[in-house]
Amino acid sequence: MDAGSRGVLRIRIGSERSRKHLFAACIALLGTSGEQAGPVQAATAPALQQADVDSLYHWAYSAAFGTGAYRVGDEKVYVLKVEPRFVLPWLRGRGVTTTLRVPFTIGVQNVDLKDLTGIADLEDQLSTVTVAPGLEWQIPMRRAWVLRPYAHYGWGTQVDGSESSLIYYFGVNSRFELTSRGDSRNYLINALQYYGQVAREGSNDQFARIVTGLEGDYPLGDFVIDHRQFFFKPHIAHYWYFNGLDVKQILQPPVKLNQEFEVGLAVGIRDPEFVKQFSVDRIGVALRRSKDVEGFRIYVSSVFE
């Protein structure tokens, strides 16, 4: 472990080739698990300068978008996000739950998974990794209303160590139970979120967004496993970006992301299951779309989470 310039901490894990094999294996797994954005034509561009590839997206996007495949024009970004959490019982009081989260993401840009024949094909592709631990608090305001403020701070880098950034994000999410009939529930979800990064070299970036959505829990008849009732859990969400978000493209003008719409379908249980510190109460697929950006993500928790 050694300190890089401008006080940025750099961590070296084995050789460069070992790191490439590790992250290539993870992305290959992502591609074979169905997380593909569909048939997208690869960019037919001349040889790219490394600086052009490096500028496609910045570190904060991985945490904001989550596990999935995203397309910006002709370029594609694949992200795998893992988020272990640890409840801190000694900080519990008056119904407030404090949780430590350690989200870890890896990303690969501008690669067509359907053309891959093995892990070696990914070794020369740009890969990124981020880790941003943080605290969250779940605060019951009233019987039907819960707030979840949170704050994260961490670090992101390219796998080859050529670029790195400090990353941070914070916000507050709200869930309000609109209706309750029998075992069925309908919720209003709102959030105010801020993301940013401070590059070791180059420009800094930040963006803020407001999220508004509806989410439901509807019993799936007599579908019960291990005495647990299963539920159909759809949601719709709208993302509005303050002043727009510039998303860069390779050899093309950047696109401005102002609004996104998302539709998700999931099946799960009502209360989260903790399996080795990973909370899972559903498994679902969501389609996210705007004028110039579209994505396909896999999720295992509520939009509120």
N, C-alpha and C positions, 0 to 999 in steps of 0.2 A: 504494500500500500504506500503510495507516495502522494505528496501534495503537488497539484498542478499549478499553473499560473493563475493569477488573480484569486488565489485562495480556494479554487475549485478542487474538491477531493476526487482523485482518480483511483479506481480500483482495478487492478489487473488480475484476471482469472485465467491462469495457465497461458498457453501460447495463443497467438492469433488464430491459428488453424483450429485449435481445440474449441475456442469460443464460437467460431463459425459453424463447426459441426453441431454444437449444442443448440444454437438458435435455429439452424436449418432444420434440425430434427423436429423442433416444436412447431415450426411453420408448416412442415410437411404433414404433421398430424392435424393441424388446423384445416388444411386443404382436403384431407381425406374424410373429415368428419361432417362434410356437407356445408361448411361455412364458405360458400363461394357466391359471388355476386351474380352469377349467371354468365352466359356467353358474351364476353366483351372483347372487341378487337384490340389487340396490342398496338401500341403506338408505332407507326412506321416512320421513325425519325432518323436523321443522320446520327453519327457517333456523338454521344452526350459528354459534355464536360462534367467532371465530378461535382463541381460547384452547382451545376444545374440540378443534378439528382438530389444533392444534399438539401436543397431549398424546397422540396415538394411539400413537406409539412413539418411543424415543429413539435417538440416533445409533449406539450400539453395536450395535443389532440388525442393521444393514446388513452389517457385517463378519461377524457370527455366522451369518446365514442364507444369504448369498450370492445369486447371480443366480437370480431366480425370481419367482413370484407367490404371495402368502400371504394367507390369509383369517383374520381375527379376528372372530368373530360375523358381522355384516353388513358390516364394513369390509374393504377390500382394500389390500394394500401390494405395490407392484411395485418390485423392486430389480434394478439392473444393476451387476455388480461386475467390474472389470478389475484384474488383478494382475501387472504386469510384475515380473520378477526379474532380478537381476544377481549372478552368482557372483563372489566376491572371491578370486581365486587367490592373492594374497599372504598371505591368512590361512589357507591350507590347510596342514594338518599332521597326521600320524598318522592319516590316513584321515578326518579331520573336514573337512566342507565348510561354509563360511560363505557365506550368501546374503543380499543386500539385497533386500527386497520393498517395493513401493510400491503397496499396494491402494488403489483409487479406486472409490467407489460413488456412484450416484445413486438416488434413490427418489421414487416418487409414491404418495400415499395416497388412498384413498376415491374412485377413479375407475374406471369400467367401460369397458374398452378396446373392447368390441364396439359401444359407442355413439359412438365417435369417428369423425368424418368428415375430420379434418385436424389438423395441428399446432396450429392456432389454438384448438381445443377444449381443449387442455391448459394454455393460458397462465394460467388462473386457478386451477389445481389446485396444491395444496401439493407442492413438490418439495424434496428435501434432497440435499446432496452432502457426502461425507466423503473425507479422504485421511489415511492413517495409515502412514507408512513404518516399517520395522522390520527387525531382524536375526533370522535363524534359523540354527541349527547342526544339521547332520545328523551324528550320532555313532554309528558302529558299535560296539556293545557286545560282541556275539559274532557268529559267522557268520550266525545266523538272526535276530538281534535288533538293531533300530536305534531310537535315540531322536532326537526332533526338538524341542528346546526353542526358544522364540521369544519376542520381546517387541516390541510396536508402540506408538507414541505419535503422536497427530495431532490433527486438527481437523475439526469438522463444522458445517455451517450450513444454514439455509434459503436457497433460491435468492434470495429477496428481501432477505436480510441481516438480517431482523428478530430472529432467534435464532441463537446459536452455542454450541458446547460444545467443550471439550477432550475427546478420547477416548483410551482406552488399553485394551490387552488383551495378555495373556501366557499362557503355558502350556507344557505338554510333551506331545507325542504319542509313542506307542510302536507299533511294528509288529514282530510276532513270527511267523516262518514256522512254521506248525503242521505242514504236510505238503508233501511234494514227490514227485511221481510223473511221470516223463518231463518234459514241458513244463508240466504242471499244477501250480499252487501254491494253497495256502490260508493265509490270514494272520489272526491275531488283532490287532485294532486297539484300543488304549486311549488315552484322553486326559484330562487335567485342564486345564480352561480357565477363565480369569477375564476378564470384560469390565466396563468402567465408563466413566462420563462425568461431567465437571464442567461444569455449565451456567454460562454467563455470568450468567444470571438464572434464578431458580427452583431446584428441587430437583436433587440429584445422584442418580445411579442406578448400581448395580453388580449383577452376578450371577456366579455360578460354576456350572460344570456338569461332570459326568463323562460321557465318551463310551465306550461299549463296542460293538464290532462285529466282524463277520466279512466277509472280502473274498476273492474268488477270481480266478484267472487260468486260463482253460481254452482251449486252442487251437481255433480255428474251422476244423478240417479242413485243407484245402489253400488256404484263403483267404489269399493272399500278394500284397502290393502292393509293388513296388520292392524285392523280395527281403526284405521284412519280413513275418513271420508275424503275423496278427491274432488277437486273443484276445477271448473273451467274459468280461466283468469285472463280475459282480454283487456287491452288498454288502447287508448288513442292519446297522442301527445303532440303538442305544438311547441317548437323551440324558436324563440325570437332573439336575435343577436343585436346587442346595442351597436349602432353605427355600422353594422355589417362586419363580417369576418372575411379577410382576404385569404383565400386558399390558393397557393401557387401551383402552377402546372409547368411541366418540363417543355421548354421551347414554345410555349404558348402563353398568351396573356393570363394573369391571375383571374379567378372568378371571385365574386363577392357573395358570401353566404349571409342572407338576411333572415330567412325563415326556413324551417324544416318541419315536416309532418311525419309522424311515425304511427304505424299500426302494428300491434303485437298480439299474438295468440299463444297462450300457455296453459299447461295443466299442472296442478300441484296440490299441496295441502294448505291448511289455514295457518298453522303455526310453524315457524322455521325449524328445520332439523339441523343440528350442528354435527357435522362429520369431520372430526379432526380440524376444528376451527373454521370450517367452511360452511356458511349458512346457506341452505338450499330449501326454498319453499315452493319452487316451481321450475319448470324447464320450458322455454318458449323461443319463438322466432319472431323477430320484429323487422319490418321493412321501413327504412327511413329515406325520405326523398325531399329534394328541393329542386330548384330550376337547373342547377349545374352539377349537383352532388347527389349521389344516391348510395345507399348502403344496406347491408344485410347483417344483422347481428344476432347472436345467441345470448340469452340472458337467463339467470337463475334466481332473480329477486325482483321485487316491486320497483316501479319507477321511483317510488318514494325512497328506496335504498340507494 
